[in-house]
Amino acid sequence: MKRFDDDRTREIYETRFALGVPEHVSVAAHETMHPLVAACSLQDVGILGPIIRLLNTPDRYGLLVNGKWHVTFAWSDDFGAYAIKLERR
């Protein structure tokens, strides 16, 4: 399984910044993604805030970062969060 869905999200996870993403959004996403990657259950993810079920893709979840920006992800009990992506919805 691929942990991050795209290079921009991986770059934010590793460095806190990425081109094309406002700095305050990338910093907030970085601070959300680290505990998300470390979480062992969806209950652990719940400490980051309400978990949103995405209507158009029922196998994906989301966490609000800032305004319309969300960190979305899929979940596996064996692997944890994967296909993590910063999206503007």
C-alpha positions, 0 to 999 in steps of 0.5 A: 500500500502506498502511504501518500497519494501524491508527491505534494502531500508527501513533501508536506509531511516531510518538510511542512511546505509545498509549492502551490499550498498556502503556508498556513495550510501546509503547516496545519496539514503537516501537524495533522498528518504526523499523528494520522500516520502514527494512529493504530485505529480510527478511534486514535484518529478521532483525537484530531477532530471529527472524521468526515466520511466522503460522500462520493467515495465511501471508502475514504475519510477526511479531516478538516485542516483549514477552511476548504482544505482537508487531509483525506485518507483510506483506512486499513486495520492492518496498515493504518492510514494510506493514500493520504492526500491534501485536498481542497474540497 
